[in-house]
Amino acid sequence: MTDTSTPESSVSASPSEETKTSESVASDGDLFRQSEIAADYVEGLLDILDYDGDIDELVSAGRPMVEVVGGRLQPLVGQRGATLEALQELTRLAIFRATGSPSRLLLDIGGYRASRRKELAAVARNAVEKVKEHGDPVRLEPMSAFERKCVHDVVNAISGVQSESEGVEPNRRIVVRVAD
């Protein structure tokens, strides 16, 4: 096997150049490789648990993604997506073990994330409506990081209001208020 890497002494990059280089290393090919590793890991879990599901691996918005579709998958989602979040973290660890790099993999099972995103958009719009009507801040129920991001995205797209997270996991929540 031939080593084709460049000796470190012959390359002098500034820290910002190194950051750019390492970010560019996470090309679509690298991200797709992460999704393949994740798909293999999830497929192994499905086999062990004797669940049937079709697995799609893809890259979307600069993130590796794995989607599992099929019947009888609700137990893998769990109450309010708790099991799905745990499986996502385990899958990210499998990617880290295989590549040595952390991953921003997004795992979806049975379309849960897509449907939850729609529900959260409605919750966010409702909170914005209350804030605009009464002027008082609205504190939402505790949410996972995925759920908070969905709400922040909706609120940030609406002028005159802002959102921020407060609290500590697992009780971290969003507060929507009139923009400063």
C-alpha positions as CSV (number, residue, x, y, z in Angstrom):
1,M,0.0,0.0,0.0
2,T,1.4,3.4,-0.9
3,D,1.0,6.4,1.4
4,T,-0.2,9.3,-0.7
5,S,-0.6,11.8,2.2
6,T,1.3,15.0,2.3
7,P,4.0,15.2,5.0
8,E,2.8,17.8,7.6
9,S,6.1,19.6,7.5
10,S,5.6,20.5,3.8
11,V,2.2,22.1,4.4
12,S,1.9,25.2,6.5
13,A,-1.7,26.2,6.8
14,S,-3.1,28.8,9.2
15,P,-5.7,27.6,11.7
16,S,-8.5,29.2,9.7
17,E,-7.2,27.5,6.5
18,E,-7.1,24.1,8.4
19,T,-10.7,24.6,9.5
20,K,-11.7,25.3,5.9
21,T,-9.8,22.3,4.7
22,S,-11.3,20.0,7.3
23,E,-14.8,21.3,6.5
24,S,-14.3,20.8,2.8
25,V,-13.1,17.3,3.6
26,A,-16.7,16.6,4.7
27,S,-17.7,16.4,1.0
28,D,-20.9,14.9,-0.2
29,G,-19.0,11.7,-0.7
30,D,-17.8,11.6,2.9
31,L,-21.3,12.5,4.1
32,F,-22.8,9.7,2.0
33,R,-20.2,7.3,3.4
34,Q,-21.4,8.3,6.9
35,S,-25.0,7.6,5.8
36,E,-23.9,4.2,4.4
37,I,-22.2,3.3,7.7
38,A,-25.4,4.4,9.6
39,A,-27.6,2.4,7.3
40,D,-25.6,-0.7,7.8
41,Y,-25.7,-0.2,11.6
42,V,-29.5,0.4,11.6
43,E,-30.0,-2.6,9.3
44,G,-28.1,-4.8,11.8
45,L,-30.3,-3.5,14.6
46,L,-33.5,-4.2,12.6
47,D,-32.2,-7.8,12.0
48,I,-31.5,-8.3,15.7
49,L,-34.9,-7.0,16.7
50,D,-36.7,-8.8,13.8
51,Y,-38.2,-5.7,12.4
52,D,-38.8,-5.2,8.7
53,G,-38.0,-1.8,7.1
54,D,-36.7,-0.2,4.0
55,I,-33.6,1.9,4.6
56,D,-32.7,4.9,2.5
57,E,-29.4,6.7,2.9
58,L,-28.9,10.2,1.6
59,V,-27.3,13.5,2.1
60,S,-29.6,16.5,2.6
61,A,-28.7,20.1,3.6
62,G,-25.1,19.1,4.2
63,R,-26.0,16.3,6.6
64,P,-26.0,12.5,6.3
65,M,-29.5,11.1,6.7
66,V,-31.0,7.6,7.1
67,E,-34.7,7.1,6.7
68,V,-36.4,3.8,7.7
69,V,-39.8,3.2,6.4
70,G,-42.2,0.2,6.9
71,G,-44.9,-1.1,9.1
72,R,-44.6,-1.9,12.8
73,L,-41.8,0.7,13.5
74,Q,-43.5,2.7,16.2
75,P,-41.7,1.0,19.0
76,L,-38.4,2.2,17.5
77,V,-39.7,5.8,17.7
78,G,-40.9,5.6,21.2
79,Q,-42.9,8.1,23.3
80,R,-42.3,11.5,21.8
81,G,-39.4,10.2,19.8
82,A,-37.3,9.3,22.8
83,T,-36.2,5.9,21.4
84,L,-35.5,7.4,18.0
85,E,-33.2,10.0,19.7
86,A,-31.4,7.2,21.5
87,L,-31.0,5.2,18.3
88,Q,-29.7,8.3,16.5
89,E,-27.0,8.7,19.1
90,L,-26.0,5.1,19.0
91,T,-25.8,5.3,15.2
92,R,-23.7,8.5,15.4
93,L,-21.3,6.5,17.8
94,A,-21.1,3.8,15.2
95,I,-20.1,6.3,12.6
96,F,-17.5,7.8,14.9
97,R,-16.1,4.4,15.6
98,A,-15.8,3.7,11.9
99,T,-14.5,7.1,10.8
100,G,-12.9,8.7,13.8
101,S,-15.0,11.8,13.2
102,P,-18.2,13.0,14.8
103,S,-21.3,13.0,12.7
104,R,-24.4,15.2,12.4
105,L,-26.4,12.2,11.1
106,L,-30.2,12.6,11.2
107,L,-32.1,9.4,11.6
108,D,-35.8,9.2,10.8
109,I,-38.0,6.2,11.4
110,G,-41.5,5.9,10.0
111,G,-41.6,9.5,8.9
112,Y,-41.8,10.6,12.5
113,R,-39.5,13.6,12.1
114,A,-41.4,15.0,9.1
115,S,-44.7,14.8,10.8
116,R,-43.3,16.1,14.1
117,R,-41.8,19.1,12.2
118,K,-45.3,20.0,10.9
119,E,-46.8,19.7,14.4
120,L,-44.0,21.9,15.8
121,A,-44.5,24.5,13.1
122,A,-48.1,24.8,14.2
123,V,-47.0,25.1,17.9
124,A,-44.5,27.8,17.0
125,R,-47.1,29.8,14.9
126,N,-49.6,29.5,17.8
127,A,-47.0,30.8,20.3
128,V,-46.1,33.7,17.9
129,E,-49.8,34.6,17.6
130,K,-50.2,34.7,21.4
131,V,-47.1,36.8,21.8
132,K,-48.2,39.3,19.1
133,E,-51.7,39.5,20.6
134,H,-50.8,39.8,24.3
135,G,-47.2,40.9,24.3
136,D,-46.3,38.4,27.0
137,P,-43.5,35.8,26.6
138,V,-44.8,32.3,25.9
139,R,-42.8,29.4,27.4
140,L,-43.2,26.1,25.5
141,E,-43.0,22.6,27.0
142,P,-39.5,21.0,27.2
143,M,-38.3,19.7,23.9
144,S,-35.4,17.8,22.4
145,A,-32.7,19.6,20.4
146,F,-34.3,18.6,17.1
147,E,-37.7,19.9,18.2
148,R,-36.2,23.2,19.5
149,K,-34.4,23.7,16.2
150,C,-37.7,23.2,14.3
151,V,-39.5,25.8,16.5
152,H,-36.6,28.3,16.3
153,D,-36.5,28.1,12.5
154,V,-40.2,28.9,12.3
155,V,-40.1,31.8,14.9
156,N,-36.9,33.3,13.3
157,A,-38.7,33.5,9.9
158,I,-41.4,35.8,11.4
159,S,-40.7,39.4,12.0
160,G,-41.4,41.1,15.4
161,V,-40.7,38.0,17.5
162,Q,-37.7,36.1,18.7
163,S,-37.1,32.8,20.5
164,E,-34.4,31.5,22.9
165,S,-33.8,28.3,24.7
166,E,-33.6,28.2,28.5
167,G,-33.1,25.5,31.1
168,V,-31.0,22.4,31.2
169,E,-31.6,19.1,29.4
170,P,-33.9,17.2,29.6
171,N,-36.0,20.2,30.6
172,R,-34.7,22.7,28.1
173,R,-37.5,24.7,26.6
174,I,-38.1,27.6,24.2
175,V,-39.4,31.0,25.2
176,V,-41.0,33.1,22.4
177,R,-41.2,36.9,23.0
178,V,-41.5,40.2,21.3
179,A,-38.3,41.1,19.5
180,D,-36.0,43.7,21.1
